Amino acid sequence: MSVIEIDRVEILSGTSGFLYGGGRVGGAINYVTKSPTNAPLRRLTFGNYGGTQFYGHADISGKFDNRGRFGYRANLLYQGGDTAIGEPVDQKVANVVLDWHVTDTLYADIKYTYNDYSKEAIQPFYYMTERISIDTSKRYSPKWTSNDIESHKAYTSLRWDPSKYFTLRSAFFYQDTRMRVNQISLNQQVDRTFIPVRISNSPWEKHENYGGYIYLDTRFSTFAVDHKLTLGYSSTLYDYFVRGNGPVSRSGTSLSLDELKNLPEPDWGASFGNEPLSSVWVDRYDNVLIGDAITFNDQWSAMVGLNYATTANKRGGFYGDSSYEKSALTPSVSLLYKPIEEVTTYVSYMEALEKGSIVGNTYANRGTVFPPLVSKQYEVGLKYDISPNLLLSTALFRIEKANQYSDLATPIPSYVQDGLQVHNGVELVLTGKVTDNLTIMGGGTLMDIGVEKSNNPALEGKKPTNAASRMGKIYAEYALPWVPGLSLTGGIYYTGEKYADAANTDKIPSYTLYDIGARYTTRVLDKALTVRLNVINLTGKDYWQNDYTLGTPRTVAFSISTMF
């Protein structure tokens, strides 16, 4: 999803997430896309994402008619240039939205997004035998490595409120994506040189996604108890098409990182990219739910729900013919108590049927589909409205889900599912306005994580891969009272150490990142003007984002936005 489509991001924690189509332990992210505005909107933004990546973005919205029944919104983006480390990028995005208030109780919209994205010289994947620091401010890949995506997406929704007691919600989407990736994976040698163990090039492949839902919300009371009952069905389907046998791989000889940029492109063969497309796997996820938000009185309430979820996969072609289908009835329940108006306490439990992961192209067992499993989450927490604009929340939680990791085998590793990850933790979050001038969003998480029920006794009690036990972040904005319109921004983000291998011998060091910025808002020729400047990774910290991917280097970004 392109950022220009997004109006806001909602973090769904606790049991409420199942009302959006299947439970997700640990919470879910809901992207709310842009819709036509009631007042006319004409905004132009010019800026730079870092390096020479300049961009222009137009956001135009309004109504076609005087009654405000028919609305429109268009977002157009062009981005071109090199990233902070010299990766050429070219992107064109167009997003168009039309909506219609058919009556006072019936609303419908249709949205379409076109995205054409290309990035060359993409950084390689690293598989390390000895974890070392690598300068993230440099580009190491040759320019012929690339990531290209072209997608068309259409989605529509309908909402009908025939009375204050009933609401019908439905939506449907379709996305057609063409993609190709030319990626280098490196194996570290004892002398700290690297072997391009896999140079993988995917000819243009196709991804089709379908999805939809229909929900009915009803409101009623039984004696003094109020109910909001939701009944619904949701479904998603993913179909993956490749040419021939999919990605073509080549290997190379040992070289240093500085030599990697000069690596010549392999000969992919005369037939590369000429084979017809064929479907090699299909994923399906269906969910039937019933949920009831119950209000007993001003102090006590509850959320109770049941999901009947079905996940299915069918593979064919060069991945071999196989399939699975699994269904499970999973509960979600939460009990809430307000001892005083400003405080809400809760205890919750939920289960979720999660589909099996698909192993990516960088592994020897690419295309393997792991069996689905039921994950579980237990949580008890408290939310305190310190003021109307400041919220403090804290929670104790336990999450149980499948343990998955790279076995780091040579020359090419495999991706494995074995055992159970258990995350026991506590989190604390503070968001809102501390004063009229100071706004903060901060929090921290401490976890005791480990592997249980593994088929390999040596993994029992080890830490799951790529999972940090400690994390913390704080972002703040301060409006300078003596300079109207000027705000200073900044953030500190800490990620604790984690492990890259299941045996916990390869430790990924902890890191702390610092961002700073400023925003100035004024009026020029009676039009609003906003100037932004941000420095990401201020100190240029070299760090590992995960076991095989380097972090983001120091990047300076700026923009100027004005109405017209």
N, C-alpha and C positions, 0 to 999 in steps of 0.2 A: 504494500500500500504506500503510495506517495504521500509525503508530508503535506502537500498542498490540498489533499482531500480532507484532512483531519481538522475538525473544529476543536475537539478536546479529547482527552484520554481519561477514562474512568478506571480506577483500580477496584475490582470486585473481590472483597475478601469474605471469609466466612461462608455461610451456607447460601447467601443470596446469589452466588454465581451460577447455581444450577438452573435458575430461571432464564438464563441466556442460552440454554441448549446444552445440557449435560454438565455434570459436576466436574470441577477441576480442583484437585487438592492443591493447597498453597495459594489459591486465588486465581483470578483471571484478569486479563486486560481487555477492556471494551473500547474500541475506537469509534467515537461518534463523528460521523462525517458531516461536512458542511451542507447547509441548507440555505435557501433564499432568505434574505433579510427583509424585515418590514420596511425599514428606511433605506433609501438608495445608498449604495456603497460603490465607491470608485477609488481603488487603492493601487498604487504602483510602488514596487519595491525593487531596488537595485542593490546588489551586494556582492560579497566575496566569501566563499566557504573556506578559504585557506589556499595558499599558493597563488595560482592564477585562475582559480575556479570562479569566474565571475558569472552572475546570473541576473535575470530579470523576471519578475513575477507580477502578473496583473490579476486582481481580484475584483470582479464586477458583479453587482447584485441589485435586484429591485423587483418591482411589480409591473406586469404588463397592463393592468387595468386599474381604474380608480377605486374599485371596491376591494382591491387587494386579494382577489381570489386566485390569480395566476401569477406565479413567481418564477424568477430565474436566477441562476448564479453561474458564473464562469470563472475558472481559475486556469491561467496559462503560465507555464514556466519554461524558460530555456536556460540551460547551464552548460558552460564549456570552459576548457582550460585544463591546467595540471593541478593535482593535489599538492599538499605541502611537501611530499617526497617525490613529485614528478611523475605521477600516474595520470596520463591523459584521460579526461572524462568528458563525455558528451551526453546530455540528457534533454529530452523534450517531453513535456507532460501537458495534457489538456483534460480538464475536468469540467463537465457541464451538468447542471442540475435544473430540472423543471418540476414545479409542484403545483398542485391544484386543490384548493379548498372547495370540494364539490358542493358541500353544504356546511352548515355550522358544526355538524357532527361527523363528517366524512372527509378524510384527507388522504391524498395519494401523491406519490412522487416517483420520478425516474431519474437515474443518475448514470453517467457514462464517463469512463476514464480511459485515456490512451497514454501509455508510458513507453518511451523508447530510450533505453539506457545502454551506454557502452563505457567500459573502463578497461584500459590497457595497462600492461606492466604490473598486474596485480601481484601482491606479495605472496611468496611461496608458503606452504605449510611446512612446519618443522617437527621432526620426530627426533627427540634428543636422547642421548645416552648419558650425558652429563649436562645438567641445566646451567647455561651460561647467559650472561647479559649480552644482548645484541642491540646495536645502535638503531633505534626506531626512526631516526631522522633521515635515514638513507633508503633508497629504493634498490632492491637486489635483483628483481626479475627483469628479463629482457622484454622489450615492448611487444613481442608477438604473443605473450600470454595475455589473456583477455577474459572479460565477463560481459556478455551481451544479452540483453533482455528486451523483448518487445511484447507488450500485453494489451489486450482489450478487455474491459470489464464493464458489465452493465448490471445494475441492480435497481430494484423497485420495492416500494413498501406501501402499505395501506393501513390506515387506522380508522376504526368506526366506533363512535361512542353513542349508541342509540339511546342510552339513558345514563343516569349517574350510577347505575348498578352494573352496567355491562360495558366492557371494552373488548373489541376484536382487533388483534394485531397480526399482520402477516408481512412477509418479505420473501424475495427471491433474488438470487444473483447467479451470474454466469461469468466466468473468466477464462479467456483463451490466451495462453502465454507461450511464446517461442523463446528458447534459451539455448545458448551455447557457452561452454566454459573451457578455457585452455589453461590448466593449472599445473604448477610444478610442486611436487612433494619431495622434501629432502630428508635423508637419513644422516645423522651426525656420525662421524668416524672418530676413532680414538685420538687422532691427531688434530681434531676439531675442524677438519675439512668436512665437506658434505658430498654425498652422492645423490644426484637427481634420480632417486629410485623409481619414481613414477612421474612421467610427463604425460598427463592425461588430457586428451582433446575430445570434446563432445561435439559432434556435428549438430546442426540445429535440431533440437528435440521439442516436443510439444507437451504442454501440461493443460488439462482441462479441469476446471472446478465448477461444480454446480452446488447449490445449496438453497435452503428455504426453511421457513417456519410458519406456523400458525398457532396463536395463543388466544385463549379466551379468559379474560379477567372478570370475575363476578364479586360483588360486594353485598354482604348480607349480615344479619345478626341473628344469633340464637340466644334468646333471652337477653342478658346484658353483655354477651360476648360478641365482638365484631370480627368478621372474617373478610379477607381478600383472597379468594380462591383462584388459582391459575391452573388451567388445563391446556396442554399443548403438545405439539409434535414438531420436531426439527430433524433435518436430514442434510448430510453433505456427501458428495461423491467426488472422488479425485481419480482421474484417468491419465496415465503416463505413457507417452508414445516416444519411441526411439527409432533411429535408423540403423538397420543391420543389427550388429551386436553391441550397439551403444558406443561408449567412449573407447577411443583407441589409445593405447599406452606405449610409451617408449622409455628406455632407461638410459642413463648417462654414466660418465666416469667421474672420479673424485675431483673436486675443485674447491677453491675458497669462495666465500660469499662475494668478494669483490669481482671474481671471475664470472660469476653467474650471469651478470648482465650481458656478457658477450656470447652466451651460449647460443649456437645457431638453432633455428627451428628445424625439428626433424622432418623427414619425408613421411607424410601420413598415408601415402598410397594413392594410386589413381582413382580408386573407387570411393575414397573418403567423402562422405556427405551426399553420395548419389543414390543410396539405397532408399526404398520407400519407407514411410512411417508405419509402425505397427505398435499396437498396445501391448505393453509388457506387464503392467500391473494396474489393478483397480482397488482403491480403498473406499469403503462406505462406512458411515457412522450415522445411526438412527437413534432417536431419543424420544420416548413418550414420557411425559412428566405430569405430575399433579402436586401442587404445592399450596399450602394454606398459611397466610400470615395472620396470626390470631392475636387479638388485643383483648385481654381479660379485664384490665382496668388501667388506670393511669400509671401503675407501677409494673405490672406483669404483662408480658407478651411472649409470643413464640413463633417460630417458623418451622413448619414440618413439611417434608416433601418426599416423594418417591420418584425415582427415575427407572424406567425400563430401557436400558441401553443395549444396542447391538452394534458390534464392530466386525467388519468382514474385509477380507483381502483375497484377491485372486491374482496369481502370477502366471505368466506364460512366456513364450519365446525363449531367448537365451538364458533367462533366469530359471527356466524349468517350470513345469506345470504343477502347481500346488495351490491350495486355498485353505482358508479357515473362516469360521464364523462363530462368534461367541456372544452370548447375551447374559446380562446380569441385572437383577433388581437391586438398586443401590439406594439407601436412605440418606436423607439430610435432615438434621434436627438442630434447633437452636432455641434456648430459653433465655429470655432477657428480663432483667430486674432493674428498676430505677429507684434506688433508696431516696434520692432527692432529684429535683428537676434537672440539675446540671450533670448528673452522673448516670451512666448506663453500664451495668455489668452483664456478662453473658457467658454461657457455656455452650459449646456446639460440637457436633460429631457429623462427619460426612464420609461417604464412600464414592468412588468414581471408577468406572470402567474406562481404562485408558488403552488406546490402540497401540499395537506393537510398533516400535520404531523401525524405520527403513534405513539400512546401513548405506552410507554415502559412497561416492566413487573413489575416495582416497584410501579405502580399505580393500584387503584381498577378498573379503566376502561381500563385496558390494552387491546391493540388491536384496540381501537377506532381510526378511521381515520377522521380527521377534514376535512371540505370542503375546496377546493382550493380557493384562493383569488388572486386578482391582486394587486401587490405592486407597489409603485411609488417612483421615486427618482428625485430630482431637485438639480442641482449643478452649481456653478460658481467658477472658479478657475484661478490660475496663476502658470506658471512654469518658473523658471529663471535659465539659465545655467550660474552660477557665473564664472565657468571655464570649460574647456573640461571634467574635472573629478569631478565636484561638482555641484549638482542640488538642488535647493530650490523650493519647491512647497507648495502651500496653496490653500484651498478651503472652500467655504461655502456650506452647503448641507442641504437638508430636505429629510427624508426617512419616508414613510408611509407603514406599514406592519401589519399583524395580531398580536394581543396581545394574548399570551399564557402563562399559569402559573399553578402552583399547588395550589389547594384550601386548602391545609393543614388540610383536614378533618381527624378525628380520627375514628377508629384506623388506617385506610389506606386512604391516600389522593387520590384525582382524579386530572387528568390533564385537564385543561379547555381552550377553545378558546372563547374569548369574547372581542369585541371592537377592537380598532386600536391603535397600537403603533406609535407615531410620534417622530422622532429624528431630531431636529434642531441643527446643530453644525458647528464648524469650526475646521480645522485641519491644522497643519504645519509640514512639513517633510523636513529634510536636509540629503542628502546622498552623499558620495563620499570622495575624498581626500582633506582635508583642507591644508595639506602640503605634501611634499614628504614622510614624515614619519608617518603622522597621518591620519587615515581613520575613519570616523564616519558614523553611521546610527542612526538617531534620529528623534523624532517627538512627537507631542502631539495633543490631541483632547479634546475639550470642547463641551458639548452637553446640550441642554435644552430638556429633554425627558418627555413625558407624555402620558396618555391613553385618547383617545377620542372615542366617539360613542359607549360607552359600554351599554349593556342592564341593567347593575347594576349602578344606579346613584352614589353609594358610591365609585365607581372606577374612575369616571371622574376626571381628573387632577392628579391622582396618578402616581407614577413612575412605569414603567414596571419592572417585576422581573428580577434579574440577569443582569441588564444593568447599568453600571457605567456612571456617567455624566462627569467624568474627567479621562483621561488616558494619560500617558506619558512614553516614553522610550528612552534611548540612549545607543548605543553600540559603543565602540571605540577600535581601534587597533593602537598601537604605536610601530614602529620599532626603537629599540634603535640604534642610529647612531654609538655608540662606541662599540657595540657588534654585529658584522654582523651575520644575521640569526636569531636574537632573537627579538620577538615581545611580548609585554604585551597586554592583552585583558581584557575588563571589560564591565559590563553593569549595568544600573540602570533602574528598571521597576516599575512604579507606577500605581496602579489601585485604583480609588476612591471608596467611599462607594456606596453600592447598596442595594436593598431590596430583601428579600427572599419570601415575601408574597405580594399578590395583594393589601392588605389594608395598606401596608407600616408601619407595626408595628414591623417587624423583620428586623433590619438593619444589613447588613453584613459590618463589618468595612473595611476601606481602608487599603492598605498595600503597602510597598515598598520593593522590592527584589534587592539584590546586587549579581552580579556574578563577579568573577575574574579568570584570566587564563594567560597562557603563551604558546608560540609556538616557537620552536627552529628548524631551518632547516640547515642542513649541508650535507657534503658528507663523506661517509666512504667506503673505497675500491672502490672509484670512483662511488659509488651508492648514490642516494639521500636518506637522512634519515630525518624524521620529528618526533619530540617529542611534544606532547600536554598535557597540564594539565589544568583542569577547576574545579572550585569550584562553584556549583550552590546553590543559597540561602545561601550566605556566613554567615549571622548572625543567621541562623537557625530560621527564622521568622515563627511563627505559624499563619496560615491564612486559610481562606476558599476560595477555588477555585470557587465554586458556592454555591447555597443554601444547597446542601446536600453532597458535596465532599470536603475532606480536601486537603490542598495544598501539594506541594512537600517539603520534609525536606531537610536539608543541605546534599548535595551529592558531593563527590569528584570523578571525572572521569579523566582518563588518557589513552594515547595511544602512540604506537610507530609504525610508518609507514615507510616501506623501499621498494625500487625497487629491483628486482632481474633479 
